[in-house]
Amino acid sequence: MTYTTTDQDPSGHSAMRMEANRSSTVLHGLKCICAYAGKSENTLLKYIRAERFPASKIGGEWVSDRDMIDAWRLGRIKRGTSNSRK
């Protein structure tokens, strides 16, 4: 599996990485998930615990999916729940 950093640097020096294959929607690591969701780690962990944010810890690593995050956001919009709430 090939990885690239979020700034497209293939060196792997960044803590945030995504699978290079753009057809994949998998996000690895809490920092990468937070960057995609546009939320802090504390807020994201709150959403995971209390608001069914689609992320799981698998083998000690947080993993999520772009499509599932987008669907979660749309569900919140449809229910009238603001994402900007603290």
TIKOLLUM-535283 format. One line per field, with one value per residue (C-alpha): residue number from 1; residue in one letter; y, z, x. Coordinates in pm, whole numbers, plus 50000, padded with zeros to 5 digits. Example, Ala and Ser with C-alpha at 12.3 -4.5 7.8 and 13.67 -1.06 7.14 Angstrom:
k <- (1;2) $
r <- (a;s) $
north <- (49550;49894) $
up <- (50780;50714) $
east <- (51230;51367) $
This chain:
k <- (1;2;3;4;5;6;7;8;9;10;11;12;13;14;15;16;17;18;19;20;21;22;23;24;25;26;27;28;29;30;31;32;33;34;35;36;37;38;39;40;41;42;43;44;45;46;47;48;49;50;51;52;53;54;55;56;57;58;59;60;61;62;63;64;65;66;67;68;69;70;71;72;73;74;75;76;77;78;79;80;81;82;83;84;85;86) $
r <- (m;t;y;t;t;t;d;q;d;p;s;g;h;s;a;m;r;m;e;a;n;r;s;s;t;v;l;h;g;l;k;c;i;c;a;y;a;g;k;s;e;n;t;l;l;k;y;i;r;a;e;r;f;p;a;s;k;i;g;g;e;w;v;s;d;r;d;m;i;d;a;w;r;l;g;r;i;k;r;g;t;s;n;s;r;k) $
north <- (50000;50340;50642;51010;51294;51539;51794;51537;51470;51099;51099;50998;51260;51401;51256;51296;51046;50918;50628;50751;50570;50838;50570;50472;50668;50525;50769;50641;50813;51062;51363;51273;51215;51548;51727;51584;51660;52006;51943;51928;51594;51672;51760;51457;51222;51376;51316;50953;50892;51087;51148;50830;50981;50704;50620;50316;50221;49913;49758;50071;50306;50530;50455;50621;50666;50988;50871;50772;51108;51290;51083;51156;51530;51514;51329;51603;51869;51687;51660;52027;51956;52213;52088;52413;52348;52312) $
up <- (50000;49905;50129;50070;50318;50311;50142;49867;49995;49935;50187;50474;50709;50804;51082;50858;50579;50340;50102;49772;49571;49538;49482;49846;50104;50410;50655;50893;51221;51436;51295;50938;51037;51224;50923;50692;50938;51019;51395;51687;51841;52155;51955;51733;52031;52179;51852;51845;52202;52201;51844;51655;51447;51210;51338;51517;51678;51499;51612;51812;51514;51450;51113;50936;50589;50392;50250;50595;50742;50459;50519;50894;50821;50586;50852;51104;50854;50782;51156;51201;51432;51399;51352;51496;51841;52124) $
east <- (50000;50138;50094;50141;50119;49831;50059;50133;50488;50559;50847;50619;50764;50425;50211;49908;49894;49634;49630;49769;49502;49231;48965;49018;48828;49002;49163;49431;49519;49333;49522;49427;49063;49057;49206;48939;48657;48794;48768;49009;49104;48901;48590;48626;48664;48348;48164;48286;48160;47836;47727;47813;48091;48210;48557;48698;49023;49154;49480;49563;49510;49210;49049;48759;48617;48557;48226;48098;48205;48026;47710;47733;47754;47455;47256;47332;47227;46900;46828;46914;47209;47487;47846;47980;47841;48095) $
